[in-house]
Amino acid sequence: MAESLGDASRRIAHHRIGGLVLTGREIPRSAAAGAEEFDAGRLYIGDRHLPFRDQSTTALLLGLRHHTINAVLRDTDPDEHDFPRKIWAELQSRDFPIAQAAAAGLSLPLARAAASRATLNRLTSFGLVGSAGLKSAHIKDPWAAFLTEIQPSLSAGTGEIRAGTSTPALLLPGWLSDLDRDGAVSAAISSDEVLRVAFGPGFVYRLSQWFGRLLTDDPDQVFNASVPDRRLFLGLENSLYTDETGDWFWTRLTQTALEDWLQSALVLEWSWQAQDDSRGMSHRILQERALDPDVVSRACLNRLTSGTPASGNFGFDPTLFVNRAIELLSMGDAEGAADIFSGLTELRPTDADVWNNLGFCQMALDPAAALNSLGRSAIFSRETSPVRMVNQVLALHLMGLDEDALILASETSNLAFARSSAWLWNHTMPQQAGRPMPNNDISEYLVELIQHIKAGGCGSGMSPLDE
């Protein structure tokens, strides 16, 4: 597991949710809701297992975001296929203007999800991303076919150059941006005509228009991940879908920190605070989050005078939850530990550390599920992680796939192991087997695990808690 690195400038805070204590950094004063702290992510993690009628509006909106993006990515659990429709209906029953809010809040994330889906096989074939974990990989996909069809018509518009660079403008989704720290991914995408179109403004902006209009008029087509008609698509505006009022409706209940709000949302919040201008939103819904008027005024004025854009952050740093997860694992509550990171995958679906941490916790419950989560971590990691690969070796062993485990272990042994601390399952020391333990030498851990597997140290299908 990754070390807990959080922002040392904020004190650690502990929150009790459903019998669990989640550890995180204190929220800035600008995000406080009067005397009662508001935290969108915490509300979601605490409410997401409740019936929809009992969830907070914040949890419903973040759940809609998660399930709708998954629908576009064709990565939906069959049992959750109708969740977007049910959440939508619940929000409508509360008189929440969900069509306007969702169009503003989801149009760009869905556009980037569609572009990701359309290009996944091509990105994989170029070695830019891993191939495990997403159901749409290596399958003939209608979105990929649509991109192939539309690409010649949009190619003429991909030559736009960013000021001061020789690279065409790209609108990469967050998960690709995270892989592009050295610029290699964007350079490879820019050199390929299809990928350059897929992540260029002409495609992504029109997709945002498509999804924004569908969410307003026919959300079922979004939930079904319907591909646009070519002629209609080309007739859409080549500009980002925007609705400032809808963005305010969405943002005030999904973004905790005011520094993550757009300037227009801050201005509309100030108008509500100072002039009772609700823009048609139910006062009951607005009262679900109370913001200090002085804090809002200062944030609004600071943004207007400084010109600093919104930070664009979303969700929690997964390292802030490691300590609590380890505590639960040590007590034998692997389900509780896994549930923390399962919730975080819904808030941060492309975070490699979140998926690795979920896989680590799942090892004690379901090694096959753990292997799937670790595979997803690999997709969203540009660099090979020895810790993740060691976890994968152990997961294969626990599934009884010792031959595959040894093959992967051999590949892992050739990696350069930087000396760093990581939490790993103790599976080879009988007196402490089945416990997560800090380990300062991953290479030595791997050697011991290989020896254990070769010696036939345990039967197949064992959980690390079973020894």
Sequence and secondary structure as in RCSB ss.txt:
>XXXX:A:sequence
MAESLGDASRRIAHHRIGGLVLTGREIPRSAAAGAEEFDAGRLYIGDRHLPFRDQSTTALLLGLRHHTINAVLRD
TDPDEHDFPRKIWAELQSRDFPIAQAAAAGLSLPLARAAASRATLNRLTSFGLVGSAGLKSAHIKDPWAAFLTEI
QPSLSAGTGEIRAGTSTPALLLPGWLSDLDRDGAVSAAISSDEVLRVAFGPGFVYRLSQWFGRLLTDDPDQVFNA
SVPDRRLFLGLENSLYTDETGDWFWTRLTQTALEDWLQSALVLEWSWQAQDDSRGMSHRILQERALDPDVVSRAC
LNRLTSGTPASGNFGFDPTLFVNRAIELLSMGDAEGAADIFSGLTELRPTDADVWNNLGFCQMALDPAAALNSLG
RSAIFSRETSPVRMVNQVLALHLMGLDEDALILASETSNLAFARSSAWLWNHTMPQQAGRPMPNNDISEYLVELI
QHIKAGGCGSGMSPLDE
>XXXX:A:secstr
       TTS EEEEEETTEEEEEE   GGGEETTEE  HHHHHHHHTTS GGGS HHHHHHHHHHHHHHHHHT 
  GGGTTHHHHHHHHHHHTT  HHHHHHHHHHHHHHHHHHHHHHHHHHHHTTSS  SS TTTTS  HHHHHHHHH
HHHHGGGTT B TT SSB     HHHHHH TTSHHHHHHHTSHHHHHHTSHHHHHHHHHHHHHHHHH HHHHHTT
    HHHHHTS SS    HHHHHHHHHHH  SGGGS HHHHHHHHHHHHH   TT  HHHHTTS   HHHHHHHH
HHHHHH        S  GGGGHHHHHHHHHTT HHHHHHHHHHHHHHSTT HHHHHHHHHHHTTT HHHHHHHHH
HHHHT SS  HHHHHHHHHHHHHTT HHHHHHHHHHHHTS      EEEEE S GGGTTEEEEES HHHHHHHHH
HHHHTT S TT  TTT 
